[in-house]
Amino acid sequence: MDDMIGKVRDWMKPWMKGTSPLEIRRAVLDEAESKVIAVGEGKRLFPYNRLKVHLLATNPEERTALEAAANEAWDLKNRIAERLAERGCPVPAGFTVETVFDEARPEFGERRFFVEYEKAESPALVAVPAPGAPSAGGVAARPTLVLTVVKGDATQHVYDFEGPARIHLGRLEEVVDADGRVRRRNDVAFREEGEVNTTVSREHARISWDGETAGYWLRAEQNASGTRIYRDGRTIDVSAHDRRGVRLQAGDEIYLGRACVKVAMRE
């Protein structure tokens, strides 16, 4: 464990005053996810099956840190596939992600990566579903998720979600790191002040749409201060160790600490 902690600290050193490897990884995933396109009738596609991620280092120490982080911890291919699945999007057949390490040059400005996207001209481009993605038989219509705050003070009393496949819940609209950089934006955002609000972690939980099961699933974030669902007179604990989480039902009450939102769904 001490060796692993030491490795992580070594990876982070070159970015203590700049962009960290974790932020670069998150930015790569966000950019890839942004390439998903809607093609009608609730269907989404990712139009590329070959990605080459160029990581840019300004000096040998940065390159060593990037190589260590990317090769030992990032697993970009599977993480991107998970993002696509969360958007209800099948992963193209033959999907590959290659990571290369380049020297930062003036024409790149302050960028620390760029991605080359390619659609291979091959008969193998028949899309295959990723785990959690819709089956080939069709895409279930996604109902509008309505979350009503019944305990605590949030930026809105009622939130309607029709589009996003992933919804973040927590305290504050924007969560920043020690250097003031935004690391997360909460879609359901409780305010900072208030006895109940302070029991909500800044990065507390997320809700994801799963096309295969045609349902919304609640997941607790690591280190969240207690997440549970009250349903039909019983309490269901939502563990941060459960990767999928708990499927939501209309009428559920989601407790984030002592704050609470009630779930409704509208076709």
C-alpha angles and dihedrals in degrees: 000000000000089000091053092048089050091051092051091050091050091051091051099048098086090052102044088112098028144031112333126219089247091056091047091051091049091049092051091051092047092050094049091048090051090064092068110114131203113232101182138274091055093299124136132192137193103216098203133068101181123059127179113193114202113202113199122213127187095204141009093265092056091047092052091050093048092048091050093048097043097043098042106032118012105070090187096181094059095038092053090047089053091051090052091049090052088055090052090248126140118233113240117248113263092023111178136174120199122191121206130177120226138175116259111245132193093254089062092059111196094337116129097192145011131191130221113210122201135179107208114224096230137124087235091077093102105130118242122198120254119220106287094017123120118276122246090256091078145288120278115232111257113231121221109262113222119195118189120193108229099165126029133023118278135170088263134023094217127027122196118196119191103149118030118085091202125047123188121211125194148100118307126016092251126031113203134191128235091280094052096255118142111249099170141009117211117218091196102041124185117202123254097239127068136068094256094041093056090063089065113089116229089239100030113146147335136217120213132188114231113201095195094059093028090228146110116248127201119216128185118225122233113276093012112155100243127318124196143151124228109210131166094341097313135095123233116197115218110212123206087219091064103089096196097038127197125321112241125231130196109268095032117139112216115207118203102185101309095332118097139200125187122224126227130164128208125194 
